[in-house]
Amino acid sequence: MLRDAPAEQPSRESEEREALTDAVLETARRAGVKVVHSQPQPGAAIVRLADHVATVDFMSTYLALGLGLDPSVSTHVAELRDRTR
């Protein structure tokens, strides 16, 4: 679950979003779903985005390795590399 940092000045809309997110997390956990919860520290939007990108990149690489795949070898990356030469 990628979740943004709490709003610095909560509004009714942000409180409703937080309540819905909490309900989704609790429902998933009660259903036996393993949930990884990632929430960056408050700060600039680009820094919060970078935090999520780093988390997703790490998790996808770790998953690939766990599945016996080499994450450094990708037909998509090779194609992009060939097109940009």
C-alpha positions as CSV (number, residue, x, y, z in Angstrom):
1,M,0.0,0.0,0.0
2,L,1.6,3.2,-1.1
3,R,0.2,6.0,1.0
4,D,1.0,9.7,0.9
5,A,2.2,11.6,3.9
6,P,-0.6,13.0,6.1
7,A,-1.8,16.5,5.0
8,E,-0.1,19.3,7.0
9,Q,-3.5,20.9,7.4
10,P,-6.1,18.2,7.4
11,S,-9.4,18.8,5.6
12,R,-12.6,16.9,5.6
13,E,-11.6,15.3,2.2
14,S,-8.2,14.2,3.5
15,E,-9.8,12.8,6.7
16,E,-12.2,10.8,4.6
17,R,-9.4,9.5,2.4
18,E,-7.4,8.4,5.5
19,A,-10.5,6.6,6.9
20,L,-11.1,4.8,3.6
21,T,-7.4,3.8,3.4
22,D,-7.5,2.5,7.0
23,A,-10.6,0.5,6.2
24,V,-9.0,-1.1,3.1
25,L,-5.9,-2.0,5.1
26,E,-7.9,-3.5,7.9
27,T,-10.1,-5.5,5.6
28,A,-7.2,-6.8,3.7
29,R,-5.4,-7.9,6.9
30,R,-8.5,-9.6,8.3
31,A,-8.8,-11.5,5.0
32,G,-5.3,-12.8,5.5
33,V,-3.7,-10.7,2.8
34,K,-0.1,-9.7,3.5
35,V,0.1,-5.9,3.3
36,V,3.3,-3.9,2.9
37,H,2.6,-0.4,4.0
38,S,4.8,2.5,2.7
39,Q,4.3,6.0,3.8
40,P,6.9,8.7,3.3
41,Q,7.7,11.5,5.8
42,P,6.1,14.9,5.2
43,G,8.1,17.0,2.8
44,A,8.2,18.2,-0.8
45,A,6.0,16.3,-3.2
46,I,8.9,15.3,-5.4
47,V,10.7,13.8,-2.3
48,R,7.7,11.9,-1.3
49,L,7.3,10.5,-4.9
50,A,11.0,9.6,-4.9
51,D,10.5,7.7,-1.7
52,H,7.7,5.6,-3.3
53,V,9.7,5.0,-6.5
54,A,12.7,3.8,-4.5
55,T,10.5,1.4,-2.5
56,V,8.8,0.0,-5.6
57,D,12.1,-0.4,-7.4
58,F,13.7,-2.2,-4.5
59,M,10.7,-4.5,-4.1
60,S,10.4,-5.4,-7.8
61,T,14.1,-6.2,-8.0
62,Y,14.0,-8.3,-4.8
63,L,10.9,-10.1,-6.2
64,A,12.7,-10.8,-9.5
65,L,15.7,-12.2,-7.7
66,G,13.4,-14.4,-5.6
67,L,11.8,-15.7,-8.7
68,G,15.2,-16.6,-10.2
69,L,15.1,-13.8,-12.8
70,D,17.9,-11.4,-13.6
71,P,16.4,-7.9,-13.2
72,S,19.4,-6.4,-15.1
73,V,18.3,-8.2,-18.3
74,S,15.2,-6.9,-19.8
75,T,14.1,-6.9,-23.5
76,H,12.4,-3.5,-22.9
77,V,15.6,-2.0,-21.5
78,A,17.6,-3.4,-24.3
79,E,15.2,-2.1,-26.9
80,L,15.3,1.4,-25.3
81,R,19.1,1.3,-25.2
82,D,19.2,0.4,-28.9
83,R,16.8,3.2,-29.8
84,T,18.8,5.8,-28.0
85,R,22.2,5.0,-29.5
